[in-house]
């Protein structure tokens, strides 16, 4: 079975460098999307020789937190991997993610015939439903939610183009669909991925409804699986993220903090090279 690992990368090449030998030993082909705001040669240099174990895709998005640009990056990774070698599993992680299992255990986990994604169907009155029901555009310096210099937030032609497109979408309204919420990180079988891509290709209304939502990386793939894949085929997500500690999501600092992670996960995040003790045990042994 051929396994594709899709990596969203930005600022933790040292963590990815430590994980790449494990991915290689597990027989995974690694595709990397580096945020267009990052310097590609500098990032590759920090990976060192490990860069030979991954493929950087050409199509790069400038990713804005909570915007559809995150989905654009994910789709770029998927479309780069789909024609290659008939992969049977597509697993999405970040460059600050590290595997919790040995290579053999990691491969066995991902070879199971399930879609692994966290799903929670949202009721009509759930506060998170607003993220889909209303209209958002968060993919420009002028509208980005995270801090930026005032001088970088000027309106330009690209933003005006999106505003015109957004106006047309608002007149049409959102596609009626059950909305499911969950962690961004998933592992999806080829058959389910083909179903997802087919739906997006055949239904532009569906795609545009998510384009102008908020934090679509936590609802779009989740909703497509929740609506169009049998729920019996779905298991919990593969990546553990600690939301119970500040700052959120938490950056692991010590080995002891990892002991509390449940055994249902194959990966954990976040890790940082600036706090290397958090993944030191995993980096050297990688055996639970």
Backbone bond lengths (Angstrom), bond angles and torsions (degrees), N, CA, C in turn:
res aa  C-N    CA-C-N  psi(-1)  N-CA   C-N-CA  omega(-1)  CA-C   N-CA-C  phi
1 X - - - 1.459 - - 1.528 109.69 -
2 X 1.315 116.14 135.63 1.459 121.08 -179.05 1.528 110.00 -98.19
3 X 1.331 115.28 132.30 1.461 122.35 -174.57 1.523 109.95 -118.64
4 X 1.320 116.83 129.38 1.461 122.30 176.42 1.524 109.05 -108.85
5 X 1.324 116.47 125.50 1.457 122.08 174.65 1.519 107.66 -103.18
6 X 1.320 116.65 123.80 1.457 123.34 -177.48 1.519 108.54 -106.79
7 X 1.325 116.45 119.16 1.463 121.08 -172.30 1.526 110.32 -113.93
8 X 1.325 115.91 122.48 1.463 121.94 169.58 1.519 107.58 -88.25
9 X 1.329 116.93 114.76 1.462 121.41 -172.49 1.518 111.17 -116.91
10 X 1.346 113.59 148.08 1.469 118.72 177.16 1.528 112.25 -151.20
11 X 1.363 116.70 -57.53 1.459 116.65 -169.60 1.522 114.99 -139.99
12 X 1.334 119.71 10.76 1.467 120.45 -178.03 1.536 112.28 -126.55
13 X 1.330 118.12 57.93 1.470 118.80 -179.57 1.525 113.58 -63.74
14 X 1.351 117.60 -28.73 1.462 119.38 -179.93 1.521 111.77 -67.21
15 X 1.329 117.17 -36.67 1.466 120.31 176.58 1.527 109.88 -67.84
16 X 1.328 116.98 -44.19 1.461 120.18 176.82 1.521 110.43 -61.84
17 X 1.323 117.54 -40.72 1.467 121.13 179.65 1.522 110.96 -58.92
18 X 1.334 117.51 -40.37 1.461 120.95 179.22 1.522 111.97 -69.88
19 X 1.337 117.05 -29.93 1.469 120.69 -177.29 1.524 112.69 -84.35
20 X 1.321 118.00 -25.84 1.460 120.63 -172.91 1.535 114.25 -58.37
21 X 1.333 120.39 -40.29 1.471 118.08 177.28 1.529 113.04 -60.39
22 X 1.331 116.84 -32.91 1.461 120.63 178.57 1.523 109.86 -70.37
23 X 1.330 116.53 -43.33 1.458 119.96 177.12 1.527 110.51 -60.80
24 X 1.327 116.48 -42.44 1.460 120.16 179.75 1.529 110.79 -63.54
25 X 1.343 116.84 -44.89 1.465 120.57 -179.63 1.518 111.49 -64.90
26 X 1.330 117.45 -27.04 1.467 121.71 177.40 1.527 111.85 -81.28
27 X 1.330 117.27 -2.08 1.456 121.10 178.04 1.509 114.13 77.90
28 X 1.345 116.88 29.36 1.455 121.26 -178.31 1.520 109.80 -99.45
29 X 1.321 116.66 139.11 1.451 122.03 170.93 1.526 107.61 -92.50
30 X 1.317 117.00 129.66 1.462 122.14 -170.37 1.528 110.15 -107.53
31 X 1.323 115.84 120.19 1.465 123.13 175.09 1.533 107.94 -107.87
32 X 1.317 116.71 134.27 1.466 120.47 -174.83 1.523 110.24 -122.92
33 X 1.330 115.62 127.64 1.467 121.92 168.54 1.520 107.58 -103.64
34 X 1.327 116.48 115.36 1.459 120.83 176.54 1.519 108.51 -98.18
35 X 1.316 115.63 124.21 1.461 121.70 177.21 1.535 109.42 -45.32
36 X 1.320 115.81 132.73 1.464 120.07 -176.82 1.527 112.15 -63.14
37 X 1.315 116.94 -18.96 1.464 119.66 177.95 1.534 112.16 -75.78
38 X 1.341 116.63 -12.68 1.456 121.18 -179.42 1.530 110.11 -94.15
39 X 1.328 115.93 155.45 1.463 122.62 -179.45 1.528 109.61 -85.64
40 X 1.321 117.14 111.78 1.463 121.19 -175.25 1.528 113.06 -62.53
41 X 1.343 120.69 -50.79 1.467 119.37 179.76 1.526 112.69 -58.72
42 X 1.330 117.47 -38.97 1.468 120.28 179.72 1.519 110.61 -65.68
43 X 1.317 116.48 -40.77 1.467 120.59 -179.75 1.528 110.09 -64.76
44 X 1.329 116.82 -46.61 1.459 121.07 -180.00 1.518 110.55 -61.86
45 X 1.333 117.06 -39.39 1.462 121.10 178.79 1.518 111.27 -60.79
46 X 1.326 117.16 -39.47 1.471 120.71 -179.46 1.534 111.32 -71.91
47 X 1.323 117.35 -22.68 1.465 119.89 174.12 1.526 111.69 -73.17
48 X 1.319 117.04 -26.92 1.457 120.36 -179.05 1.520 111.47 66.56
49 X 1.329 116.39 -145.10 1.463 121.06 -178.18 1.518 112.67 -63.68
50 X 1.326 117.38 -22.36 1.469 120.32 179.90 1.525 111.98 -63.90
51 X 1.332 117.56 -19.11 1.467 120.39 179.25 1.516 111.64 -60.40
52 X 1.336 117.24 -22.96 1.462 120.65 178.76 1.524 111.93 -66.40
53 X 1.336 116.63 -17.97 1.466 121.06 -177.22 1.520 113.30 -93.40
54 X 1.326 117.40 11.76 1.462 118.84 178.20 1.520 109.78 -144.38
55 X 1.316 114.21 159.30 1.466 121.39 179.68 1.521 108.74 -116.11
56 X 1.323 116.48 119.55 1.457 121.50 175.98 1.527 108.52 -84.87
57 X 1.318 116.57 123.64 1.456 120.10 -178.01 1.525 109.50 -78.31
58 X 1.325 115.22 151.26 1.463 120.37 -176.86 1.521 112.66 -75.72
59 X 1.314 116.13 -36.85 1.472 120.34 -176.32 1.521 108.81 -78.50
60 X 1.341 116.44 112.67 1.462 121.42 -175.77 1.530 110.61 -124.97
61 X 1.315 115.90 134.82 1.460 122.36 177.02 1.523 109.83 -104.11
62 X 1.315 116.64 148.40 1.458 121.24 167.12 1.521 106.56 -82.58
63 X 1.306 116.52 110.20 1.460 121.09 -170.31 1.523 110.22 -89.48
64 X 1.323 115.31 127.39 1.464 122.43 175.21 1.527 107.96 -111.87
65 X 1.319 115.57 131.77 1.454 120.56 -178.28 1.529 110.01 -58.01
66 X 1.338 115.72 133.62 1.465 125.48 177.37 1.518 112.95 76.02
67 X 1.348 118.53 2.15 1.446 121.06 -179.27 1.518 113.71 -101.05
68 X 1.325 115.65 171.57 1.458 121.46 -179.55 1.523 111.40 -70.23
69 X 1.323 117.66 -15.53 1.459 120.57 177.69 1.526 111.30 -58.33
70 X 1.325 118.21 -28.49 1.467 120.59 175.39 1.529 110.20 -64.44
71 X 1.329 116.95 -41.35 1.456 120.73 176.86 1.527 110.35 -66.43
72 X 1.323 117.52 -37.95 1.462 120.29 177.71 1.525 110.81 -60.02
73 X 1.322 116.17 -39.97 1.465 119.81 177.55 1.527 110.56 -65.46
74 X 1.323 117.15 -42.65 1.464 120.87 179.39 1.533 110.82 -64.00
75 X 1.324 116.40 -44.32 1.463 119.58 179.68 1.529 111.09 -65.01
76 X 1.326 117.30 -36.09 1.465 120.21 177.40 1.523 110.49 -61.56
77 X 1.330 116.92 -41.30 1.463 120.89 177.17 1.526 111.08 -64.42
78 X 1.324 116.11 -46.20 1.469 120.26 -178.63 1.527 110.61 -61.27
79 X 1.332 116.87 -47.01 1.458 120.68 -176.60 1.525 111.54 -69.27
80 X 1.326 117.42 -27.05 1.465 120.13 175.09 1.520 110.84 -71.13
81 X 1.327 116.77 -35.09 1.466 120.73 -175.49 1.530 112.98 -88.19
82 X 1.325 118.23 -30.25 1.471 120.57 -173.25 1.526 114.12 -55.11
83 X 1.341 119.56 -44.71 1.473 117.89 -177.76 1.521 113.28 -76.55
84 X 1.321 117.40 -10.09 1.456 121.40 -172.17 1.530 111.46 -89.63
85 X 1.300 118.55 117.39 1.460 124.22 163.84 1.534 115.23 59.49
86 X 1.306 118.76 16.73 1.478 121.58 175.38 1.530 111.99 53.55
87 X 1.315 116.79 56.24 1.466 120.21 178.28 1.518 110.49 -62.05
88 X 1.332 115.13 142.80 1.456 121.38 179.72 1.527 112.61 -101.41
89 X 1.324 117.87 -15.50 1.457 121.73 177.14 1.523 109.20 -137.42
90 X 1.339 114.87 139.95 1.453 122.36 176.14 1.525 107.34 -124.12
91 X 1.323 116.41 117.17 1.466 120.92 -174.94 1.520 108.97 -119.39
92 X 1.332 116.12 125.80 1.459 122.02 -177.49 1.523 110.44 -100.87
93 X 1.347 116.02 126.93 1.457 122.38 175.38 1.524 107.98 -139.18
94 X 1.326 116.12 178.45 1.460 122.12 175.27 1.518 109.29 -113.29
95 X 1.325 116.49 169.00 1.464 118.22 -179.63 1.527 112.33 -75.73
96 X 1.327 117.97 -7.33 1.469 120.47 174.02 1.529 111.28 -101.90
97 X 1.333 115.49 20.94 1.462 122.85 176.65 1.525 109.30 -99.26
98 X 1.357 115.87 147.45 1.460 119.51 177.39 1.521 108.69 -136.51
99 X 1.347 117.69 140.04 1.470 120.12 -179.90 1.516 112.20 -70.29
100 X 1.330 115.38 143.94 1.462 122.25 179.68 1.521 112.25 -97.10
101 X 1.313 117.99 -3.73 1.457 121.62 -172.69 1.529 110.85 -124.33
102 X 1.320 115.35 160.38 1.458 120.72 173.59 1.521 108.67 -65.55
103 X 1.335 118.34 161.85 1.473 119.40 -179.92 1.523 113.64 -54.59
104 X 1.328 117.99 -43.89 1.470 120.25 -179.06 1.527 110.72 -65.14
105 X 1.328 117.12 -41.92 1.468 120.83 179.43 1.525 110.90 -67.85
106 X 1.317 116.15 -37.46 1.460 120.34 179.52 1.529 110.30 -63.94
107 X 1.308 116.16 -44.92 1.458 119.87 179.45 1.530 111.17 -63.79
108 X 1.322 116.99 -44.43 1.461 120.32 -179.69 1.529 110.77 -61.33
109 X 1.313 117.16 -39.51 1.470 122.48 178.60 1.531 110.49 -60.68
110 X 1.334 116.44 -46.89 1.455 120.74 -175.12 1.526 112.69 -77.31
111 X 1.324 117.64 -20.67 1.459 120.53 179.17 1.521 113.24 -78.36
112 X 1.326 117.58 -14.21 1.467 119.16 178.24 1.526 110.11 -61.25
113 X 1.318 115.75 141.90 1.463 121.04 -172.08 1.528 111.18 -83.17
114 X 1.335 114.56 68.25 1.459 121.18 178.42 1.522 108.94 -139.33
115 X 1.324 115.42 154.92 1.457 120.85 163.99 1.522 106.44 -91.24
116 X 1.309 115.79 124.76 1.463 120.82 -177.89 1.524 109.13 -106.11
117 X 1.319 115.38 106.88 1.459 121.84 -179.88 1.518 107.96 -159.12
118 X 1.312 116.39 140.15 1.466 120.50 177.10 1.522 109.07 -76.98
119 X 1.327 116.63 130.24 1.458 121.68 -178.66 1.522 110.89 -131.00
120 X 1.310 115.70 132.35 1.474 121.77 169.84 1.519 107.30 -138.84
121 X 1.330 116.14 114.15 1.455 119.38 179.99 1.523 109.68 -69.50
122 X 1.330 116.45 129.79 1.455 120.97 -177.20 1.524 110.90 -88.12
123 X 1.322 115.78 130.33 1.454 121.01 171.87 1.527 109.39 -71.54
124 X 1.316 116.15 161.32 1.464 120.49 -177.08 1.513 112.56 -59.58
125 X 1.344 117.38 -30.62 1.456 120.55 -177.79 1.527 113.04 -98.12
126 X 1.319 117.64 8.57 1.457 120.33 177.69 1.531 109.09 -67.17
127 X 1.335 118.51 134.02 1.473 120.29 -179.28 1.525 113.50 -56.01
128 X 1.328 117.63 -31.00 1.458 119.90 -178.52 1.525 112.34 -71.73
129 X 1.344 118.28 -16.79 1.457 120.16 179.23 1.524 111.71 -61.67
130 X 1.322 116.42 -27.42 1.462 120.26 179.08 1.526 110.54 -58.22
131 X 1.326 116.22 -31.41 1.466 119.79 -178.20 1.525 111.65 -62.28
132 X 1.328 116.76 -26.27 1.466 120.20 176.12 1.524 111.41 -98.94
133 X 1.306 117.57 -41.81 1.462 120.60 -172.27 1.522 112.51 -66.60
134 X 1.324 117.02 -38.64 1.463 120.05 179.75 1.522 110.11 -91.86
135 X 1.325 116.31 179.81 1.452 121.84 -173.12 1.533 110.01 -114.49
136 X 1.327 114.41 135.48 1.452 121.19 -177.44 1.528 109.29 -136.83
137 X 1.325 115.60 149.53 1.457 121.33 168.38 1.523 107.53 -138.44
138 X 1.334 115.96 105.31 1.455 121.96 -171.48 1.526 112.16 -120.19
139 X 1.334 116.25 19.59 1.465 121.29 -173.06 1.526 113.29 -108.24
140 X 1.311 116.50 38.73 1.471 121.04 179.18 1.518 107.83 -148.32
141 X 1.321 115.55 151.08 1.464 119.17 179.86 1.524 112.19 -58.26
142 X 1.326 117.00 -29.11 1.468 119.90 -178.92 1.515 112.71 -74.94
143 X 1.335 117.73 -19.02 1.464 120.76 -176.51 1.521 113.05 -121.69
144 X 1.318 117.67 -0.32 1.465 121.20 -177.11 1.525 110.89 -60.24
145 X 1.346 115.97 141.79 1.460 120.80 -176.97 1.522 113.26 -78.97
146 X 1.337 116.48 -29.54 1.457 118.90 -179.23 1.519 110.41 -83.02
147 X 1.332 115.56 156.93 1.454 120.98 -174.82 1.514 113.51 -57.65
148 X 1.320 116.06 142.00 1.457 121.65 176.41 1.519 107.82 -153.52
149 X 1.338 117.50 155.06 1.468 120.26 178.12 1.518 111.24 -61.98
150 X 1.298 117.04 142.73 1.461 121.33 179.19 1.518 110.84 -53.96
151 X 1.332 116.30 -39.59 1.458 120.53 -175.18 1.530 112.87 -65.52
152 X 1.326 117.25 -20.15 1.462 120.65 -178.65 1.518 112.56 -89.49
153 X 1.333 117.88 -2.53 1.464 121.42 -171.81 1.527 113.56 -101.04
154 X 1.324 117.05 23.64 1.460 120.05 -178.99 1.528 111.24 -71.54
155 X 1.328 115.34 146.66 1.462 121.75 174.95 1.530 108.73 -75.86
156 X 1.346 116.47 137.98 1.458 120.81 178.16 1.524 109.84 -133.86
157 X 1.339 116.34 -175.89 1.464 120.58 -177.12 1.531 112.15 -63.34
158 X 1.335 116.45 -35.81 1.462 119.52 179.72 1.528 110.91 -61.42
159 X 1.328 116.72 -41.23 1.461 119.73 179.40 1.532 110.36 -67.75
160 X 1.323 117.80 -41.14 1.460 120.11 179.41 1.528 111.16 -62.87
161 X 1.320 116.49 -37.23 1.465 120.53 176.61 1.526 110.03 -60.90
162 X 1.325 116.39 -44.91 1.464 119.75 179.57 1.526 111.30 -66.09
163 X 1.315 117.38 -36.25 1.465 119.53 179.96 1.529 110.64 -64.16
164 X 1.335 116.78 -38.96 1.464 119.39 177.74 1.526 110.71 -65.71
165 X 1.310 115.67 -41.51 1.466 120.49 178.02 1.524 110.07 -65.22
166 X 1.313 116.54 -42.04 1.463 121.26 178.90 1.532 111.07 -61.86
167 X 1.323 116.40 -39.55 1.465 119.58 179.34 1.522 110.83 -61.14
168 X 1.328 117.02 -42.71 1.469 120.61 177.77 1.527 110.71 -62.90
169 X 1.336 116.83 -40.62 1.464 120.79 -179.25 1.519 110.92 -66.70
170 X 1.314 117.11 -38.20 1.467 120.82 179.11 1.527 110.98 -65.26
171 X 1.315 117.41 -36.21 1.473 119.57 177.81 1.526 110.40 -63.71
172 X 1.327 116.45 -36.92 1.461 120.87 -178.31 1.518 111.72 -76.67
173 X 1.314 117.43 -33.15 1.459 121.24 -177.78 1.515 111.50 87.43
174 X 1.337 116.01 170.21 1.453 121.74 -178.10 1.535 111.91 -81.90
175 X 1.308 114.97 149.24 1.461 121.96 176.48 1.530 109.83 -66.11
176 X 1.337 118.93 126.41 1.472 119.66 175.98 1.525 110.05 -67.73
177 X 1.310 116.89 120.08 1.459 121.94 -178.50 1.519 108.01 -160.08
178 X 1.321 117.06 146.00 1.462 119.75 172.92 1.528 108.55 -66.50
179 X 1.330 116.49 134.80 1.462 121.20 -177.59 1.523 109.71 -106.52
180 X 1.316 114.11 128.85 1.465 121.82 176.93 1.527 108.42 -114.94
181 X 1.313 114.67 142.06 1.467 121.20 -177.76 1.526 109.49 -117.52
182 X 1.334 116.46 146.05 1.458 119.43 176.37 1.508 111.59 -179.08
183 X 1.320 115.85 177.60 1.450 121.96 179.06 1.528 110.80 -58.10
184 X 1.309 115.77 147.33 1.459 122.20 -179.83 1.523 112.97 -62.64
185 X 1.319 117.87 -28.31 1.459 122.04 -167.36 1.520 110.99 -90.01
186 X 1.340 116.74 134.73 1.455 121.18 -173.22 1.517 111.01 -148.93
187 X 1.346 114.84 167.55 1.458 122.77 168.80 1.529 106.65 -134.49
188 X 1.330 117.08 118.18 1.454 122.09 -168.68 1.533 109.87 -122.23
189 X 1.332 115.86 136.17 1.461 120.98 178.24 1.531 110.13 -70.82
190 X 1.316 115.61 160.13 1.457 119.53 -178.86 1.530 111.48 -62.05
191 X 1.324 116.85 -42.52 1.463 119.14 -178.09 1.524 111.15 -61.43
192 X 1.326 117.30 -41.94 1.463 120.15 178.72 1.523 111.04 -69.79
193 X 1.347 117.13 -37.39 1.457 119.56 178.26 1.518 110.71 -64.34
194 X 1.326 117.92 -38.33 1.469 120.88 176.74 1.527 110.36 -64.18
195 X 1.329 116.78 -37.88 1.471 120.12 176.47 1.520 110.42 -62.79
196 X 1.327 117.27 -45.36 1.460 122.15 -179.35 1.523 110.78 -61.10
197 X 1.327 116.98 -50.41 1.461 120.55 -177.86 1.526 110.95 -64.76
198 X 1.324 116.63 -35.86 1.456 119.98 177.67 1.522 111.74 -63.61
199 X 1.319 116.75 -42.46 1.467 120.39 178.40 1.524 111.28 -62.59
200 X 1.322 116.86 -43.44 1.461 120.51 -178.44 1.527 111.06 -67.45
201 X 1.338 116.10 -36.06 1.464 119.70 -179.86 1.518 111.33 -71.39
202 X 1.326 117.34 -37.09 1.463 121.38 -174.91 1.525 113.17 -84.85
203 X 1.320 118.16 -16.82 1.461 120.78 -172.42 1.523 110.12 -131.26
204 X 1.314 116.47 87.71 1.467 120.72 -179.62 1.524 111.43 -64.53
205 X 1.340 117.71 -29.90 1.459 120.94 178.29 1.525 110.37 -62.61
206 X 1.326 116.07 -41.10 1.459 120.86 178.55 1.524 110.49 -63.16
207 X 1.325 117.29 -47.31 1.460 121.01 -179.32 1.522 111.34 -62.73
208 X 1.329 117.60 -44.60 1.469 120.02 -178.06 1.527 111.60 -68.96
209 X 1.322 117.37 -28.67 1.468 120.04 177.00 1.525 110.50 -63.23
210 X 1.335 116.76 -39.62 1.466 119.78 177.57 1.525 111.48 -78.03
211 X 1.327 117.38 -28.79 1.470 119.87 -179.66 1.527 110.93 -58.11
212 X 1.312 116.72 -37.74 1.464 120.51 -177.95 1.525 111.51 -107.91
213 X 1.332 114.93 38.77 1.465 121.62 170.96 1.525 108.24 -106.52
214 X 1.319 116.81 178.24 1.462 122.13 178.56 1.527 109.54 -109.19
215 X 1.303 116.73 136.86 1.469 123.93 -178.14 1.528 110.55 51.25
216 X 1.329 117.75 52.89 1.469 119.54 -176.83 1.525 113.61 -65.79
217 X 1.333 117.72 -18.92 1.468 118.96 177.96 1.525 111.48 -66.89
218 X 1.325 118.06 -13.03 1.458 120.92 177.51 1.522 112.99 -105.31
219 X 1.346 117.30 3.91 1.468 118.80 179.05 1.523 114.14 -136.20
220 X 1.335 120.24 -25.34 1.463 118.97 -171.46 1.523 113.00 -73.24
221 X 1.324 118.22 -59.88 1.460 119.29 178.53 1.524 110.43 -62.58
222 X 1.306 116.31 -35.87 1.456 120.70 179.46 1.534 110.48 -62.48
223 X 1.325 117.13 -43.37 1.461 120.37 -178.76 1.523 111.77 -71.14
224 X 1.326 116.75 -36.77 1.463 119.37 178.33 1.526 110.71 -65.32
225 X 1.320 117.02 -40.48 1.463 119.70 176.17 1.527 110.47 -68.25
226 X 1.349 116.36 -44.54 1.454 120.09 -178.42 1.515 113.52 -61.31
227 X 1.343 117.08 -30.53 1.463 120.95 -178.21 1.520 113.90 -91.79
228 X 1.336 117.50 -32.06 1.459 119.28 -167.03 1.528 114.74 -121.56
229 X 1.332 118.28 0.80 1.460 122.21 177.00 1.527 107.84 -120.00
230 X 1.329 119.40 134.78 1.471 120.00 179.29 1.519 111.09 -55.55
231 X 1.323 117.34 131.32 1.459 121.68 -176.71 1.522 111.29 -62.18
232 X 1.341 117.56 -24.82 1.458 121.29 178.75 1.524 111.52 -66.81
233 X 1.333 116.60 -15.72 1.458 121.98 -178.50 1.530 111.82 -92.06
234 X 1.323 117.29 -1.54 1.461 121.66 -172.16 1.521 111.05 -106.97
235 X 1.313 116.08 135.36 1.463 123.83 172.91 1.523 108.58 -122.17
236 X 1.332 116.74 172.73 1.456 121.28 -179.80 1.520 112.53 -62.79
237 X 1.326 115.99 160.72 1.452 121.45 -176.51 1.515 113.61 -64.52
238 X 1.353 117.39 158.46 1.463 121.19 -174.52 1.517 115.48 -88.30
239 X 1.340 117.97 -11.46 1.465 120.91 -171.59 1.528 110.07 -116.12
240 X 1.342 115.80 126.82 1.462 120.68 176.90 1.523 109.35 -88.90
241 X 1.335 115.21 133.14 1.462 122.15 174.82 1.519 107.31 -129.26
242 X 1.317 117.14 131.98 1.467 122.04 -178.03 1.527 109.83 -90.59
243 X 1.345 115.21 108.47 1.467 121.02 178.89 1.527 112.38 -102.89
244 X 1.339 116.96 1.16 1.461 119.82 -176.09 1.518 114.52 -90.49
245 X 1.333 117.32 -2.33 1.457 121.00 -178.50 1.524 109.90 -127.89
246 X 1.328 114.85 152.18 1.463 120.47 176.46 1.520 109.77 -91.37
247 X 1.339 118.06 148.10 1.473 126.47 -9.41 1.521 111.19 -75.31
248 X 1.316 116.52 153.61 1.454 121.55 -176.19 1.528 109.91 -100.73
249 X 1.343 118.89 135.40 1.465 126.26 -10.31 1.515 110.97 -70.31
250 X 1.317 115.60 147.58 1.453 122.98 -171.65 1.533 111.81 -72.19
251 X 1.326 116.50 141.70 1.462 122.29 173.91 1.526 107.73 -97.32
252 X 1.339 116.66 118.22 1.461 120.75 -177.91 1.525 110.46 -64.44
253 X 1.341 114.76 137.49 1.455 120.17 -175.24 1.525 113.14 -118.09
254 X 1.315 118.21 -29.38 1.462 120.67 -175.97 1.519 110.62 -133.61
255 X 1.335 115.12 159.57 1.454 120.11 176.96 1.521 112.06 -60.75
256 X 1.324 117.04 -37.55 1.464 120.45 -176.71 1.526 111.76 -59.98
257 X 1.324 116.16 -34.38 1.463 119.51 -179.35 1.525 111.92 -64.61
258 X 1.317 116.82 -24.54 1.450 120.67 -178.72 1.518 112.83 -80.05
259 X 1.320 116.30 -19.97 1.465 119.82 -176.60 1.526 112.56 -66.52
260 X 1.329 116.65 -21.92 1.461 120.53 -177.96 1.531 112.66 -83.28
261 X 1.332 117.29 -5.79 1.458 120.03 -177.72 1.523 109.76 -71.78
262 X 1.312 116.87 133.15 1.460 120.98 -179.97 1.517 112.40 -65.30
263 X 1.306 115.69 156.74 1.463 121.06 -175.61 1.522 113.23 -81.74
264 X 1.331 117.42 3.49 1.456 120.03 179.38 1.523 112.64 -83.54
265 X 1.322 117.19 -4.92 1.455 120.96 -174.26 1.523 111.55 -103.72
266 X 1.341 115.13 152.01 1.466 121.28 176.64 1.523 112.23 -104.94
267 X 1.347 116.79 -19.88 1.458 122.63 -177.37 1.521 109.17 -139.59
268 X 1.341 114.77 165.24 1.463 120.40 171.65 1.524 108.55 -142.34
269 X 1.313 116.21 154.05 1.444 123.78 171.97 1.533 107.50 -150.30
270 X 1.334 119.19 152.64 1.441 129.01 13.44 1.516 111.23 -105.25
271 X 1.355 113.55 151.33 1.452 122.10 170.19 1.518 107.65 -128.08
272 X 1.326 115.47 153.84 1.457 119.65 -178.34 1.516 109.97 -140.67
273 X 1.327 116.17 140.25 1.459 120.57 176.39 1.521 111.28 -65.24
274 X 1.324 116.84 -20.88 1.468 119.45 177.78 1.522 111.77 -76.39
275 X 1.345 116.82 -12.64 1.460 122.45 175.81 1.530 107.74 -133.28
276 X 1.336 117.15 68.00 1.463 121.26 -168.46 1.520 115.22 -67.38
277 X 1.334 119.49 -21.28 1.458 119.40 -177.46 1.517 112.58 -61.56
278 X 1.332 116.90 -25.89 1.459 120.55 -176.06 1.515 113.73 -61.98
279 X 1.337 117.43 -29.59 1.464 117.80 179.48 1.523 111.70 -121.51
280 X 1.335 117.41 17.86 1.457 119.62 -176.87 1.529 112.06 -63.52
281 X 1.344 116.92 -44.51 1.461 119.10 -179.66 1.527 110.64 -64.15
282 X 1.324 116.19 -43.68 1.448 119.47 -179.94 1.530 111.02 -66.82
283 X 1.319 116.21 -37.75 1.444 120.10 -178.62 1.524 111.57 -62.44
284 X 1.318 116.73 -36.65 1.459 120.13 -173.92 1.533 112.83 -91.94
285 X 1.344 118.02 -30.76 1.459 118.20 -177.49 1.524 113.12 -117.82
286 X 1.349 115.91 -40.49 1.463 122.09 -179.45 1.531 112.27 50.10
287 X 1.292 118.22 41.09 1.459 122.46 175.84 1.514 107.88 -130.62
288 X 1.317 116.45 121.64 1.458 119.77 -179.75 1.510 109.28 -73.99
